[in-house]
């Protein structure tokens, strides 16, 4: 197991890109381990999201682990300071429902469950791009990797 502090350090190395080839390879290995540690928490969320939406006709749910290149791109964005350790969206689950009322229903159901600690409401406060969705963040453990409180992002939208 690599400590969360070491995960953060490796993320900083990858963000700056100013390291030796060996350091970069080790940092990429740490990123992949960290990414893999999010698989189990993502699978744990699946049953909760599906149960919150399975009675809604036309709902669609899908999960994904953010790809390595996408993580690297996010870490390297100019004028931002993302930490690999604190990225909320390495593991993601999307629930697409037919109506705004259904979005509200799924969000209310999920908020009643343990572990959902943070909500970003881009429906009531859309991004400047026009993006509209509700993001909930759930903390789960990854016992096979020895990590606690890994975040999984759940997007609920039409």
Short mmCIF file of the C-alpha atoms (twelve columns), coordinates in Angstrom:
data_MODEL
# 
_entry.id   MODEL 
# 
loop_
_atom_site.group_PDB 
_atom_site.id 
_atom_site.type_symbol 
_atom_site.label_atom_id 
_atom_site.label_alt_id 
_atom_site.label_comp_id 
_atom_site.label_asym_id 
_atom_site.label_seq_id 
_atom_site.Cartn_x 
_atom_site.Cartn_y 
_atom_site.Cartn_z 
_atom_site.pdbx_PDB_model_num 
ATOM 1   C CA . UNK A 1   0.000   0.000  0.000   1 
ATOM 2   C CA . UNK A 2   1.141   3.502  -0.796  1 
ATOM 3   C CA . UNK A 3   0.206   6.182  1.728   1 
ATOM 4   C CA . UNK A 4   -2.240  8.912  0.772   1 
ATOM 5   C CA . UNK A 5   0.558   11.405 1.351   1 
ATOM 6   C CA . UNK A 6   2.698   9.558  -1.207  1 
ATOM 7   C CA . UNK A 7   -0.257  9.479  -3.635  1 
ATOM 8   C CA . UNK A 8   -0.487  13.271 -3.312  1 
ATOM 9   C CA . UNK A 9   3.282   13.640 -3.872  1 
ATOM 10  C CA . UNK A 10  3.142   11.466 -6.990  1 
ATOM 11  C CA . UNK A 11  0.257   13.538 -8.292  1 
ATOM 12  C CA . UNK A 12  2.320   16.711 -7.805  1 
ATOM 13  C CA . UNK A 13  5.217   15.175 -9.734  1 
ATOM 14  C CA . UNK A 14  2.910   14.208 -12.584 1 
ATOM 15  C CA . UNK A 15  1.269   17.642 -12.611 1 
ATOM 16  C CA . UNK A 16  4.590   19.476 -12.851 1 
ATOM 17  C CA . UNK A 17  6.186   16.982 -15.238 1 
ATOM 18  C CA . UNK A 18  9.592   17.959 -13.893 1 
ATOM 19  C CA . UNK A 19  10.969  14.637 -12.730 1 
ATOM 20  C CA . UNK A 20  13.260  11.853 -13.868 1 
ATOM 21  C CA . UNK A 21  11.970  9.017  -16.013 1 
ATOM 22  C CA . UNK A 22  12.118  6.627  -13.031 1 
ATOM 23  C CA . UNK A 23  10.185  9.072  -10.848 1 
ATOM 24  C CA . UNK A 24  7.574   9.476  -13.568 1 
ATOM 25  C CA . UNK A 25  7.181   5.694  -13.976 1 
ATOM 26  C CA . UNK A 26  6.805   5.277  -10.198 1 
ATOM 27  C CA . UNK A 27  4.290   8.114  -10.086 1 
ATOM 28  C CA . UNK A 28  2.272   6.541  -12.943 1 
ATOM 29  C CA . UNK A 29  2.275   3.218  -11.063 1 
ATOM 30  C CA . UNK A 30  0.976   5.017  -7.964  1 
ATOM 31  C CA . UNK A 31  -1.725  6.732  -10.044 1 
ATOM 32  C CA . UNK A 32  -2.846  3.377  -11.478 1 
ATOM 33  C CA . UNK A 33  -2.903  1.789  -8.019  1 
ATOM 34  C CA . UNK A 34  -4.955  4.722  -6.696  1 
ATOM 35  C CA . UNK A 35  -7.299  4.457  -9.674  1 
ATOM 36  C CA . UNK A 36  -7.702  0.704  -9.111  1 
ATOM 37  C CA . UNK A 37  -8.436  1.247  -5.422  1 
ATOM 38  C CA . UNK A 38  -11.582 3.138  -6.489  1 
ATOM 39  C CA . UNK A 39  -13.073 0.132  -8.326  1 
ATOM 40  C CA . UNK A 40  -14.572 -1.551 -5.266  1 
ATOM 41  C CA . UNK A 41  -16.128 1.657  -3.854  1 
ATOM 42  C CA . UNK A 42  -17.616 2.354  -7.283  1 
ATOM 43  C CA . UNK A 43  -19.165 -1.123 -7.351  1 
ATOM 44  C CA . UNK A 44  -20.598 -0.577 -3.858  1 
ATOM 45  C CA . UNK A 45  -22.382 2.570  -5.024  1 
ATOM 46  C CA . UNK A 46  -23.943 0.776  -7.988  1 
ATOM 47  C CA . UNK A 47  -26.561 -1.042 -5.925  1 
ATOM 48  C CA . UNK A 48  -27.524 2.137  -4.089  1 
ATOM 49  C CA . UNK A 49  -27.946 4.189  -7.263  1 
ATOM 50  C CA . UNK A 50  -29.825 1.434  -9.050  1 
ATOM 51  C CA . UNK A 51  -32.190 0.965  -6.106  1 
ATOM 52  C CA . UNK A 52  -32.829 4.732  -6.024  1 
ATOM 53  C CA . UNK A 53  -33.780 4.754  -9.710  1 
ATOM 54  C CA . UNK A 54  -34.969 1.260  -10.708 1 
ATOM 55  C CA . UNK A 55  -38.672 2.088  -10.384 1 
ATOM 56  C CA . UNK A 56  -38.319 5.108  -12.702 1 
ATOM 57  C CA . UNK A 57  -39.235 4.102  -16.234 1 
ATOM 58  C CA . UNK A 58  -36.498 5.007  -18.698 1 
ATOM 59  C CA . UNK A 59  -33.675 5.456  -16.195 1 
ATOM 60  C CA . UNK A 60  -30.162 4.496  -17.276 1 
ATOM 61  C CA . UNK A 61  -27.152 3.996  -14.998 1 
ATOM 62  C CA . UNK A 62  -23.487 3.533  -15.874 1 
ATOM 63  C CA . UNK A 63  -20.172 3.638  -14.041 1 
ATOM 64  C CA . UNK A 64  -16.615 4.450  -15.030 1 
ATOM 65  C CA . UNK A 65  -13.135 4.920  -13.657 1 
ATOM 66  C CA . UNK A 66  -11.572 8.088  -15.043 1 
ATOM 67  C CA . UNK A 67  -8.877  7.195  -17.567 1 
ATOM 68  C CA . UNK A 68  -5.228  7.841  -16.759 1 
ATOM 69  C CA . UNK A 69  -4.846  10.459 -19.498 1 
ATOM 70  C CA . UNK A 70  -7.939  12.313 -18.287 1 
ATOM 71  C CA . UNK A 71  -6.611  12.350 -14.718 1 
ATOM 72  C CA . UNK A 72  -3.247  13.632 -15.942 1 
ATOM 73  C CA . UNK A 73  -4.985  16.327 -17.985 1 
ATOM 74  C CA . UNK A 74  -6.934  17.458 -14.947 1 
ATOM 75  C CA . UNK A 75  -3.808  17.532 -12.766 1 
ATOM 76  C CA . UNK A 76  -1.991  19.606 -15.411 1 
ATOM 77  C CA . UNK A 77  -4.693  22.207 -16.052 1 
ATOM 78  C CA . UNK A 78  -3.256  25.710 -15.876 1 
ATOM 79  C CA . UNK A 79  -4.303  27.976 -13.011 1 
ATOM 80  C CA . UNK A 80  -5.715  25.105 -10.970 1 
ATOM 81  C CA . UNK A 81  -4.358  23.062 -8.121  1 
ATOM 82  C CA . UNK A 82  -5.867  19.615 -8.173  1 
ATOM 83  C CA . UNK A 83  -4.420  16.970 -5.909  1 
ATOM 84  C CA . UNK A 84  -4.481  13.333 -7.027  1 
ATOM 85  C CA . UNK A 85  -5.348  12.342 -3.473  1 
ATOM 86  C CA . UNK A 86  -8.363  14.648 -3.371  1 
ATOM 87  C CA . UNK A 87  -9.884  14.244 -6.836  1 
ATOM 88  C CA . UNK A 88  -13.612 13.638 -6.295  1 
ATOM 89  C CA . UNK A 89  -14.284 12.014 -9.632  1 
ATOM 90  C CA . UNK A 90  -11.774 9.204  -10.207 1 
ATOM 91  C CA . UNK A 91  -14.694 6.823  -9.750  1 
ATOM 92  C CA . UNK A 92  -17.975 7.989  -11.187 1 
ATOM 93  C CA . UNK A 93  -21.496 6.788  -11.523 1 
ATOM 94  C CA . UNK A 94  -24.054 8.449  -13.788 1 
ATOM 95  C CA . UNK A 95  -27.791 8.091  -13.479 1 
ATOM 96  C CA . UNK A 96  -29.810 9.522  -16.359 1 
ATOM 97  C CA . UNK A 97  -33.543 9.883  -15.787 1 
ATOM 98  C CA . UNK A 98  -36.372 11.171 -17.999 1 
ATOM 99  C CA . UNK A 99  -37.465 14.274 -16.058 1 
ATOM 100 C CA . UNK A 100 -36.358 16.904 -13.561 1 
ATOM 101 C CA . UNK A 101 -38.847 15.476 -11.063 1 
ATOM 102 C CA . UNK A 102 -37.050 12.132 -11.414 1 
ATOM 103 C CA . UNK A 103 -33.701 13.853 -10.776 1 
ATOM 104 C CA . UNK A 104 -35.108 15.282 -7.541  1 
ATOM 105 C CA . UNK A 105 -36.503 11.868 -6.558  1 
ATOM 106 C CA . UNK A 106 -33.194 10.046 -7.076  1 
ATOM 107 C CA . UNK A 107 -31.209 12.766 -5.277  1 
ATOM 108 C CA . UNK A 108 -33.595 12.708 -2.301  1 
ATOM 109 C CA . UNK A 109 -33.390 8.920  -2.090  1 
ATOM 110 C CA . UNK A 110 -29.599 8.904  -2.237  1 
ATOM 111 C CA . UNK A 111 -29.227 11.650 0.356   1 
ATOM 112 C CA . UNK A 112 -31.117 9.419  2.821   1 
ATOM 113 C CA . UNK A 113 -28.393 6.783  2.532   1 
ATOM 114 C CA . UNK A 114 -25.231 6.816  4.668   1 
ATOM 115 C CA . UNK A 115 -22.021 8.115  3.147   1 
ATOM 116 C CA . UNK A 116 -23.384 10.812 0.843   1 
ATOM 117 C CA . UNK A 117 -21.716 13.848 2.359   1 
ATOM 118 C CA . UNK A 118 -21.453 16.502 -0.313  1 
ATOM 119 C CA . UNK A 119 -23.758 17.767 -3.068  1 
ATOM 120 C CA . UNK A 120 -23.080 20.136 -5.960  1 
ATOM 121 C CA . UNK A 121 -26.287 21.318 -7.588  1 
ATOM 122 C CA . UNK A 122 -25.590 22.455 -11.142 1 
ATOM 123 C CA . UNK A 123 -29.306 22.524 -11.925 1 
ATOM 124 C CA . UNK A 124 -30.162 25.376 -9.561  1 
ATOM 125 C CA . UNK A 125 -26.754 26.956 -10.213 1 
ATOM 126 C CA . UNK A 126 -25.679 25.857 -13.746 1 
ATOM 127 C CA . UNK A 127 -22.061 26.090 -14.858 1 
ATOM 128 C CA . UNK A 128 -21.239 28.886 -17.288 1 
ATOM 129 C CA . UNK A 129 -21.120 26.246 -20.034 1 
ATOM 130 C CA . UNK A 130 -24.803 25.508 -19.424 1 
ATOM 131 C CA . UNK A 131 -24.063 22.101 -17.867 1 
ATOM 132 C CA . UNK A 132 -26.909 21.028 -15.578 1 
ATOM 133 C CA . UNK A 133 -26.751 18.077 -13.204 1 
ATOM 134 C CA . UNK A 134 -26.666 17.212 -9.516  1 
ATOM 135 C CA . UNK A 135 -23.439 15.661 -8.245  1 
ATOM 136 C CA . UNK A 136 -23.398 13.728 -5.001  1 
ATOM 137 C CA . UNK A 137 -20.181 12.515 -3.417  1 
ATOM 138 C CA . UNK A 138 -20.022 9.312  -1.420  1 
ATOM 139 C CA . UNK A 139 -17.178 8.117  0.761   1 
ATOM 140 C CA . UNK A 140 -16.393 4.391  0.745   1 
ATOM 141 C CA . UNK A 141 -13.596 2.172  1.943   1 
ATOM 142 C CA . UNK A 142 -11.444 0.050  -0.321  1 
ATOM 143 C CA . UNK A 143 -10.493 -2.847 1.982   1 
ATOM 144 C CA . UNK A 144 -8.400  -4.767 -0.562  1 
ATOM 145 C CA . UNK A 145 -6.135  -1.732 -0.907  1 
ATOM 146 C CA . UNK A 146 -6.331  -0.612 2.732   1 
ATOM 147 C CA . UNK A 147 -7.772  2.829  2.003   1 
ATOM 148 C CA . UNK A 148 -10.652 4.530  3.769   1 
ATOM 149 C CA . UNK A 149 -12.907 7.373  2.678   1 
ATOM 150 C CA . UNK A 150 -12.378 7.169  -1.075  1 
ATOM 151 C CA . UNK A 151 -14.834 9.391  -2.916  1 
ATOM 152 C CA . UNK A 152 -17.184 8.280  -5.659  1 
ATOM 153 C CA . UNK A 153 -19.025 10.935 -7.633  1 
ATOM 154 C CA . UNK A 154 -22.620 10.234 -8.609  1 
ATOM 155 C CA . UNK A 155 -24.139 12.417 -11.326 1 
ATOM 156 C CA . UNK A 156 -27.908 12.533 -11.614 1 
ATOM 157 C CA . UNK A 157 -29.321 14.286 -14.690 1 
ATOM 158 C CA . UNK A 158 -31.886 14.148 -17.457 1 
# 
